[in-house]
Amino acid sequence: MIRVKLYGLLAERSFSGREEYEIPWEEGLRPIDILRREGFQGEEVDAIVLLINDEQASPESPLSDGDRVEFLIQMVGG
């Protein structure tokens, strides 16, 4: 299983509408696949920071069974 967490507006704008849930692990599954299933594409994906087991990672990083994936909106300001 993969544990998924979407923070704030990401959960509200996602297809599932959920903040936290689990999905079955599949060979070759990547965070980008989860984002696409949730309806995020293109520039939206570029504005999302993701963590795999508390480590920042690429949307193309392969996932392993038991991983926890968190998606956050990248904040800029000053």
Helices and strands as residue ranges (DSSP letters): E 2-6, H 9-13, E 20-23, H 31-37, H 43-46, E 48-52, E 55-57, E 68-73
